[in-house]
Amino acid sequence: MKKTVFFVLLACLTISNVLFAGGQKESDDPNAPITINYWTHEDPNRTKLEKRYIEEFETAHPNVTINRVVNSSSKMKELILTAFAANQGPDIFNIPIEDEYSYIVNQRVAPVNLEAIGIKNNKELANRYIPNVLDSVYMDGQYYGLPLELTNWCIYVNKNVFKDAGLNPDKDYPKTWEEMASVSEKLTIHDGQIVTRRGFDFRYPYYLVSMLPMVEQLGGKLISDDGKKAIINDEAWIAFFDYMRAWGPAGKNLGSPTYTNARKLFNSNNNDIGMAMSGLYQIGRIKSDNPGFYDSGNWMVVPYPVFENAVRDVACNYYGHYLMVNAQKSNRQQQVSWEFIKYMLSHPEEYLEEVGIIQPTKKLMSSKTFTSMPYSDVFANDMAKSHMVYYGENSAKLQELVGEAVESVMHLGRSSEQALELLRAKSQEILDR
């Protein structure tokens, strides 16, 4: 309890220091100095790009100062939540849509200022993007965010690790989840109970993005179509939990949330991870982190696996990081915030080339810049078979509950049936509130 209180106090102190200027009442004079605070998750390649955009924007608008604050994705979610609870939220922020959606529902963010971004009406805005991308930020006739990136995950394969285990990566990469388990067993190296090389591991704690599609492949759902019932198709959920039990330390000991994120290890090519789940952006990070590995041709990207007895061919869910503006800020702060967002988003091809993130406009997705990128076809084909991650008002809490259930069968020895009943009860309680 004391640790929790300390973290909240520390977060509040950090917020106060960063936002002191942002908490001041801004002048309505369009020429008066103004400070805009922009909070976002860390990404070295994007930081380099956005620092330049900030300099260019400030040069064109000498009275504007943009403070860009970064942190890890998980810590940024906590900081933003604490900041808004204290009515000290940043002017602009972005986190995954499953965490952002509640800010829309609770009217904490402002509608997109169409005039500030040079758009005539909602129809024109929607027509700029591929279908359904803006659905998650639409409510009561208005849009409440613009996508900084739309991301789905495929499987990155280290060919060196496959060859070291006597496998042919081009033929033996897993197409099904059953093959993923068997191939990973061949790639994994144990030192007693300690895993020194994993064949593959999941993207914990992004359970709704990376694991819920496995349940959907088997015919299950998290929430019924009418939004009233939690946990659809027990058989599908139990089969999924059985798979995760066999994967974890209590089973074949192939991976666990306690190990370093597989994506973070992949670029180093240190013979400690064979496959990792990540987005198109990972390619740019391989190139910047380890140019020799990038140029070697000893890595590739393959589609998200499907169960052998799948009833639906569903790929990994995609999620969006949407740029949103704090509704508590003055009209002028909101206006300048949307103008700066417009400027950042006017460089979609550069974001793609330098950072590997997709701003899902129709123009970009059909451009030579996108279609000529390595493995862009793998990501595009998987995206066509997937859908936006569940982003209901309670999505962040539901993701936490799914995570608890998964980790209970992996680490606590809980049966799949027990995990399912606890997940159902807790999830239904949330829906019934």
N, C-alpha and C positions, 0 to 999 in steps of 0.2 A: 504493500500500500504506500509506504514511504517512498519507494522507488518511483511509483507512478506519479505521486504528487510532485516529486523532484523534477521528473521529466516535463510535466506540464508547466511548472514554474520556469524551468530553463527555456522551454519553447516560447513562453510568453515574453521572457526577457529578450530572447533573440528577435522576436517579432517586433517588440517595442523599439529596439535599436535600429532595425532595418526600416521600420515604417514611420519613424518619427515625423519625417517630412510629409509622408503620405497621409498622416492623420490630420494635417492642417487643412483648414478651409481654404480652397483655392479661389483666387479672384476670377470674376467673370470677364475681366479685361483679356481679350484674345492675345494681347502682346505681353501680358505679365508672365513671369517665370512659372513653370509648372513642372512637377516631378511625377513620373509614372513608374510604379513599381511592378515589375514583371517577374513572376515566380514560375520556374519550370524545372523539369527533371534533368539531371546531368547527362551530357553526351558531348565528349570532347570535340568531335567533328562539327556538331551543330553549334557549339559554343563559339568556335572560331568564326563560323559564318554569321551568326547573329550578332556578335560583337561588331562586325563590319556593318551590318544593317543598322545597328544602333548609331554608330558613328555617322553614317550617311544621313540617317533621319534627323539626328541632332544638328548636323551641318545645314540641312534644308530648313530646319525649325530651330533657330538659335535660342529660343526661349524655353525649349523642352529638354528635360533631362530624363533619361531612361535608366532606372536601376534594375539590372538583371540579377536575380538571386537563384542559385541552383542548389539542388541537393539530390540524393538518391530518390528514386520514384517512391519507395515506401515511406521514407522520412518526409518527403514533400507532402504526401497525402495527410500525414499527421499534423504537420505545421500549418497547412491551409485550414484544416478542420479546427485547430486551436485558434487560429487567427480570426476566422469568421465567428467563432463562439464569443470572442472578445470584441466583435465589431471592428476589427483591425485587419481585415483581409486585404490582399494586394489589389491593385487596379486590374491587372491581367494575370491569369493563371491557366495552367493546363495540367490535368491528370487524366488517367484512363476514364472512359465514359461510364463504366460501371461504378466509379466513385464520384463522378461529376454530376450524375443525373439528379441526385437528391438536392443539389444546389438550384437546379431549375425548378423542381417541384416545390421547394420551400422559398422560391422567389428571392434568392440571394444573388442572382446574376441578371444582368440587363439584356433585353432583346438586342439582336444585331441591329446596329444603326446603319440602315441601308444607304442613306445619303452619304455617310462618312466613308463607306467602302465603294461608292460609285455605282450602286445597283438601283434599278427603278422599282422593282417589286419582288415579292417572294418567288414568283414563278421564274423570273430571270435568274435569281440566285440558285434555285434548285436545278435549273437546266444546265448550270455550269458543272455539276458533279454527276458521277455515275449514279445509277438508281439506288435509292434507299439510304444513301450515306448521311443525309441530314435528318432522317426520321427520328433518330435518338435525341436530337436537340430541338424538336418541334413540339410546341405546346400552345394550345389556345390561339392558333392562327399566327404565331410568331416563331422565329428561329432564335436560339439562344447561344449559339456557338458556331465557330468555323473550324474545320479540321486542319490541324497542323500536320497530322499524319494519320493514315489508316494502315493498320498493320495486321498481317496474318503470319503465322509461323509454319515453316516447313522443317525438314530434318537436314542438318549439315553433317556431312560424312568426312572423316579423316581417313583418307585412303591408306596412309602409312600404318595406322593402327590395324586396319583390316589385313594388310599384307603381312604384318608382324605376327598375326594370329593364323596365317595360312589361308586367308579368305580372299576372294576376288571381289573388290568393292563394287565393280560395275555389274556383277551378276548376283552377288550375295547380299546386297543391301536389303533391309527388310521392307516388304510390301504390306505385310499384315502385322497386327499386334502380337500374334502368336510367333511370327518370325522375329519380331523385335526382341522378344524374351529369349528365344533360342540363340540368336546371333549375339546378343549381349552377353549371354553365358560364356560363349566362346571368346569374347573380347575381354571380359572382366578378369582382373588379377586380384587375388586376395593374399593378404599377409595375416594369417589367422582369421579373425573376424573383421579386420580392417580392409577396406577396398582401396587398393593403390592405383588401379586403373578400372574405370567404369566403361562399359560398352556404350551405354546411353543413360541419361537420366532426364526426368521430367522438369517442367518449369514450375517449381514451387515458388511462391504461393498463389500462382495465377490459375486456380483450379477451374474457374468458369471458362477461361480461354482455352487452356490446354487439355483439360480432362473431361469436361462436360460433353464435348463432341464424341468421346468414346462411349458414353452412356447413350447418346442420341443415335449412334450407329446401331446400337442394339435395340432401339425402339423406345428408350426411356426419355423422360423429360424432367427438368427441375420443377417447373411450374406448369399447371394446366393452361390451355389456350385462353380460358376466361380469367386467368389470374387468381383463382380462388383456392385451388388445391395444390399442395406441395407434394412432390415426388410421385411421378407417374411411371408405372410399369416396374414393379418390384423385381421381377426376374432380371431385367436389364441392369438395375442398380446392383444387385447381389453379384452378378457376373463381373461387373466392373470392380467392386470391392474385393472379390476373390482374386482378380488379376493383380491388384495393388498389394494385397497381402503376400502373394507369391513373389512380388517384385522386391519387397522390403526386407529388412534385417531378419524378420521372423520367418521369411521364406528363402528365396535363393540368394538374398543379400546382394542385389544388383545396384541398389541406389537408395537414396534417402534424402529428405529435406535437410538433414544435418550436415551434408556435404556441401562444398562450395558449388554455386550455380554452375552447371555444365557449360553454359554459354560463355561464362567468364574465363573458363580454362581453354576453350577450343582454339582460340587464336594463337596461343603460345606453342602449340604443336609439341608438347612435352611428353607425349605417350601416356597421358593420364585420362584422356577421354576420347572415345571413338566416334560418338555422335552426340549432337546437341540440337535442341529445338530453338529456332530463332527466326527473326524476320529478315527481310531484304537488306535492312540497315547493317546486318552483321558483315556483309561483304565489304562495305566501306571500312569497317573496323578492323577486319583482317588485313586489309591493304595498308592501313595506317599503323597498326600494332606490329605486324610481322610481314613486311613486304616480300621477304624471301619465300615464306610459306604461300603467300598470295600468288606469286609468280610461278610456283613450283608445279601447279596443276594437281597437287596431291590432296585436294578437297573438292567436294561437289555438294549439290543440294538435291534432295529427293522429296517426293510428296509425303504428306502426313499419312501414316498407315491406317488400314481399315481392318476390323475384325473379320475372320474368315466367314463367320455366320451373320454378318451385318445385314440388317434389313433396310438400312439407309446408307448411302455413300456420302457421308458428311466429313468434310475436312475441318481442320482447326478453325475455331471461331476467330473472326477478326475483331479488332477493337480500335477505337479512335481516341486520340488525344485532341480534344477540342479547345481552342483558345476562347476563353470566356472573360467577361468584364463584370466587375463588382457593381451591383446595383446601388450600393450605398454611396458610391462616389458621386461627386458633383457632375452636372451635365457636361461641363467643359472637360473634366477628367475622362468621362466616358467617351466623349467625342474624339479626344486626342488618342485615347487607347485604341479605338476602332481604326483610326487613321494609321497608327503604327502597325496594327495587325494587318491592315490592307497592304502596307509596304512589305512586311515580311512575306506574306503569302503571294506576292507578285513575282516570286522567284522559284516556282515549283521545280523547274528543271535543274536548277543549281542545288536545291535541297536534295533532289534525287541523286545527282552525280556526286556531290560532296559528302552527303550524309547517308544516302540510301533509304530515305523515308519518302513515302508516297503521299502526296496531297492529291486526293482522288478526283481530280477534274477529268472530264471527258477528253479534253485536249491533251493532258499529260499522258493518260493511259493509252492513247492511240499514237503517241509521239514516237519518233525514232529513238529518242533518248531513252525511253522506257523499254521498248521492244528489243533494243540492241544490248541491254544490260545482261550480264551473265545470269542465267537461271531466272530471269524475270518471267519466263513462260511457266515455270514450275509454280511460282507464287500466284500468277494470274489464273492458272487452271485450278489451283486449290481454292482460291478465293471465290471462283464461280460455283464451287460446290459447298460453300460455307455460308454463314450469316453472321450478323453482328452479335457479339457476346450479349448475354442477358444483362439488361441495364435498368431493370425496374428500380423503384425508389429504395428497395431494401437489398439491392444487389451486393453491396459491399458486405453487409452482415451475412447474407446467404453464402457468399464466397467463403467467408470465415468458417461458417458451419460445415460446408462441404470439406474444407481443409481439415477441420477437427475430425470428421468422420474418416477421411482417408488416412490421416496419421494415426488414428486409433487402431485401425486394422494392421497398419504397417509396424507400429511400435508397441502398442499396449496389449496386443493379443486379443483384442475384441473381435468377436465373430462378425461376419458380414451382415448377418441378420440383426444383431444388436446395434451395429453402427447405423444400419438403415432406419431402424425404429427410432433411435435418438435423433437422427437427422430429420426424419419426418415430423416428429413431435415439435422440435425446436423451430423448424422452418414454418410449420403450420401456425404456430403461436405468433410468429412475426406477421404472417399474412392476415391473421385474424384481428390484429390490433386496430 
